[in-house]
Amino acid sequence: MEIEKLIKERRSVSLFEERDVDIDELKKMIETAVWVPNHKNTQPWRFVIITGDTKERLAQLAGEFKSRGMAGDAKDRAYQAGYQMFAQVPVYVMVMMDENHVLKRRQEDYASTSLVIHNLSLIGWEKGLGMIWKTGPLTEEKAFRELIQIEKGEKFVGMIQIGYPKKVPKPLPRVDINKQITELT
Ligand SMILES: Cc1cc2nc3c(=O)[nH]c(=O)nc-3n(C[C@H](O)[C@H](O)[C@H](O)COP(=O)(O)O)c2cc1C
């Protein structure tokens, strides 16, 4: 696909078909995605691919989180909604990076890791796969962080939900780019 079309037509997708994603292919996509500019070549990223029993536990955590503090039928409904939203995702890639003690290095590492994530979503989109990068409140929970095994000295960058799109959302409007471009001559 032409690069301009690929960039403009890619959307964040969070509803997926009930269809498995080939994990070997996903690993190859990650191998390609990491070819980003990276100051000092720190390559600070780490990826945790989640399916199976760990995905099941993740969906339970989402249900427990969504229904926390509720009671009765409302609690059951909230649990099911949270659980289903996470259970319907075919595969997760959790992205972590080394948290360098130098702020500038840390910020630059985060920039590069973000590029990797976007590369991954573009590579996926070309293959018919949809993704969304999430950092919602569940990702700050201790149980979540233990489940995905964030290590000491690592920063959690994002939860990437991946699968074949069931529904592709409409694009959000972009501001007129001419308002954001200055020419100095
Ligand atoms: C750092 C980051 C964190 C995000 N976290 C969330 C999130 O927690 N929940 C969510 O629904 N979308 C999240 N998104 C996705 C954006 O909301 C989405 O990209 C935006 O709505 C634009 O849609 P598009 O990607 O289809 O253009 C996140 C995106 C980024 C870059």
The ligand as an SDF file (V2000), in Angstrom:
LIG
                    3D

 31 33  0  0  0  0  0  0  0  0999 V2000
    0.0700    7.3250   24.3100 C   0  0  0  0  0  0  0  0  0  0  0  0
   -1.3070    6.9310   23.8670 C   0  0  0  0  0  0  0  0  0  0  0  0
   -2.1960    6.4090   24.7800 C   0  0  0  0  0  0  0  0  0  0  0  0
   -3.4930    6.0350   24.4010 C   0  0  0  0  0  0  0  0  0  0  0  0
   -4.3350    5.5010   25.3240 N   0  0  0  0  0  0  0  0  0  0  0  0
   -5.6000    5.1830   24.9670 C   0  0  0  0  0  0  0  0  0  0  0  0
   -6.4900    4.6290   25.9340 C   0  0  0  0  0  0  0  0  0  0  0  0
   -6.1370    4.4130   27.0880 O   0  0  0  0  0  0  0  0  0  0  0  0
   -7.7560    4.3240   25.5080 N   0  0  0  0  0  0  0  0  0  0  0  0
   -8.1720    4.5420   24.2140 C   0  0  0  0  0  0  0  0  0  0  0  0
   -9.3150    4.2560   23.8900 O   0  0  0  0  0  0  0  0  0  0  0  0
   -7.3140    5.0290   23.2740 N   0  0  0  0  0  0  0  0  0  0  0  0
   -6.0510    5.3500   23.6180 C   0  0  0  0  0  0  0  0  0  0  0  0
   -5.1790    5.8330   22.6700 N   0  0  0  0  0  0  0  0  0  0  0  0
   -5.6010    5.8790   21.2620 C   0  0  0  0  0  0  0  0  0  0  0  0
   -6.0570    7.2550   20.8430 C   0  0  0  0  0  0  0  0  0  0  0  0
   -7.1510    7.6580   21.6010 O   0  0  0  0  0  0  0  0  0  0  0  0
   -6.3950    7.1920   19.3420 C   0  0  0  0  0  0  0  0  0  0  0  0
   -5.2260    7.0050   18.6680 O   0  0  0  0  0  0  0  0  0  0  0  0
   -7.0930    8.4710   18.8940 C   0  0  0  0  0  0  0  0  0  0  0  0
   -8.4100    8.3970   19.3020 O   0  0  0  0  0  0  0  0  0  0  0  0
   -6.9820    8.7230   17.3820 C   0  0  0  0  0  0  0  0  0  0  0  0
   -7.5140    7.6970   16.6590 O   0  0  0  0  0  0  0  0  0  0  0  0
   -6.7500    7.1230   15.3660 P   0  0  0  0  0  0  0  0  0  0  0  0
   -5.5420    6.4090   15.9040 O   0  0  0  0  0  0  0  0  0  0  0  0
   -7.7480    6.1960   14.7410 O   0  0  0  0  0  0  0  0  0  0  0  0
   -6.3990    8.2650   14.4920 O   0  0  0  0  0  0  0  0  0  0  0  0
   -3.8920    6.1990   23.0400 C   0  0  0  0  0  0  0  0  0  0  0  0
   -2.9810    6.7070   22.1010 C   0  0  0  0  0  0  0  0  0  0  0  0
   -1.7040    7.0660   22.5090 C   0  0  0  0  0  0  0  0  0  0  0  0
   -0.7490    7.6030   21.4760 C   0  0  0  0  0  0  0  0  0  0  0  0
  1  2  1  0
  2  3  1  0
  2 30  2  0
  3  4  2  0
  4  5  1  0
  4 28  1  0
  5  6  2  0
  6  7  1  0
  6 13  1  0
  7  8  2  0
  7  9  1  0
  9 10  1  0
 10 11  2  0
 10 12  1  0
 12 13  2  0
 13 14  1  0
 14 15  1  0
 14 28  1  0
 15 16  1  0
 16 17  1  0
 16 18  1  0
 18 19  1  0
 18 20  1  0
 20 21  1  0
 20 22  1  0
 22 23  1  0
 23 24  1  0
 24 25  2  0
 24 26  1  0
 24 27  1  0
 28 29  2  0
 29 30  1  0
 30 31  1  0
M  END
$$$$
